């Protein structure tokens, strides 16, 4: 039992790294995903094809490989760019590259969710907006977007939890700098020290479960806020589908 | 021109590259065997979840929700280590003499005789089972949902023909279920194929590990860089000879 509490306190700073990765990538990925989803639905052939290719590439390849690719790309550009500019310590830092790759990755998954929701926005609502003489920008802001975000929110919540789970592999692909270790690296180091696999990995799993539940709770609050106009508030499913 | 072709032919067929091409077998093996295990564990889990006995139902529900609630990489690393340690612990209770336990200085195993040395094939097999366990939890959910969407009339008809419960399950329920399960299962298999990129974390020399090694100049810089980041300086070591 002592070991358990000891692990809890050892991993408390470690979970902050995972939370940092998720907290930085979620808002940026959200904004990027909105543009990607609009791009995928765009009638412009070039924009359409570019967004489709981007989404396909990032959803079709493992995140682990994406980390490796972007890290070696950044390394190979080091002598040409980062070093002369004096930013290599910043650009090559895992706390920068980690969120960068996570943003690019989660934007592709989120864009697919938003694109699906965009196509599910009721046709009649948009026609009504056109009939009122709204400009395209007004249509999007007042009709399409509120419908889209309500339709997409439950799936987006799952995606956010998945992104939080994906932060577990950041430090397997990127170098650990000093004592900046996330949950998985802390657990792995502890296991390598005393071989107590069951204890250390279970505590790390508890942390992941706890933060996932907090995410579900917060996003559930936002969902009920989004749905406040409906008399019978549909609760978000407490048992998530965990699938992307 | 012909010189170029000869150079590239020679370069792409040197020993390291041939070893890299050969390592595809491990990834493909893990994907195929892991996919098969995922379906087996998925069927088992869904049957447990559908069971009439509450304890069995609880086991099925716990399996699918806990394994899906933690990152795949955590369980993927945990299972092979935990399985190995459990076997070693069991062997130790049978063969370790008190003297041997007293003579053991390392934290694990309890005595030297109980040590279980795993070869690369055993590790690959454990990794495949591990992948199967992780994605079997996803498959449990998919198959459970598919079993619930089989029309009740078909099961009633089977019962009306006088089939026993196990006959209804095997001859009608499971066979009618595939139509609904296959789209979801193909999703699970796609996730699993992407997750095979994590094999290198268990020190299996798969395509990812070789790709990483073949970028050896990068790797040198990575090592040099990660040791010097504290000083804020980035060493640009040229591609020196490495152990591989």
Contacts between the chains, C-beta under 8 A, distances in Angstrom:
chain1	res1	chain2	res2	distance
A	61	B	194	7.3
A	62	B	194	4.3
A	62	B	195	7.2
A	62	B	197	3.9
A	62	B	198	7.9
A	63	B	194	7.9
A	64	B	197	4.5
A	64	B	198	6.1
A	64	B	208	7.1
A	65	B	197	5.5
A	65	B	208	6.8
A	68	B	208	7.4
A	68	B	211	7.4
A	68	B	212	6.6
A	71	B	222	7.7
A	72	B	215	5.6
A	72	B	218	4.8
A	75	B	218	5.2
A	75	B	221	5.6
A	75	B	222	6.8
A	75	B	225	7.6
A	76	B	218	6.9
A	78	B	221	7.5
A	78	B	234	6.5
A	78	B	236	7.1
A	79	B	236	5.7
A	82	B	234	7.8
A	83	B	234	6.2
A	83	B	236	7.1
A	88	B	234	4.4
A	89	B	229	6.6
A	89	B	232	4.8
A	89	B	233	7.8
A	89	B	234	6.6
A	92	B	225	6.4
A	92	B	229	7.9
A	92	B	234	6.9
A	93	B	229	7.3
A	165	B	70	7.4
A	165	B	71	3.9
A	165	B	72	7.3
A	166	B	71	7.2
A	168	B	71	4.0
A	168	B	73	5.1
A	168	B	74	6.1
A	169	B	71	7.6
A	169	B	73	5.2
A	169	B	198	7.4
A	172	B	73	7.1
A	172	B	198	8.0
A	172	B	201	5.9
A	175	B	222	5.9
A	175	B	225	7.0
A	175	B	226	3.6
A	175	B	229	7.8
A	176	B	226	7.3
A	177	B	226	6.6
A	177	B	229	5.1
A	177	B	230	7.9
A	178	B	229	7.5
A	178	B	230	6.3
A	184	B	71	7.6
A	184	B	73	6.7
A	184	B	74	6.5
A	184	B	77	7.7
A	187	B	74	7.7
A	188	B	77	7.1
A	191	B	81	6.9
A	193	B	107	7.7
A	194	B	107	4.8
A	194	B	108	7.7
A	195	B	85	7.0
A	195	B	107	5.0
A	195	B	108	3.6
A	196	B	107	7.9
A	197	B	78	6.5
A	197	B	81	4.5
A	197	B	82	4.9
A	197	B	85	5.6
A	198	B	82	6.2
A	198	B	85	7.8
A	201	B	74	6.3
A	201	B	77	7.3
A	201	B	78	4.3
A	201	B	81	7.9
A	201	B	82	7.6
A	204	B	74	6.2
A	205	B	66	7.8
A	205	B	69	7.9
A	205	B	70	4.3
A	205	B	74	5.8
A	205	B	75	7.9
A	205	B	78	7.9
A	208	B	69	7.4
A	208	B	70	5.0
A	208	B	71	6.0
A	208	B	74	6.8
A	209	B	66	7.9
A	209	B	69	5.1
A	209	B	70	6.4
A	212	B	69	6.2
A	239	B	65	7.1
A	241	B	141	7.3
A	242	B	68	4.2
A	242	B	69	7.2
A	242	B	138	7.4
A	242	B	141	7.8
A	243	B	138	6.4
A	243	B	141	7.4
A	243	B	187	6.9
A	244	B	191	7.8
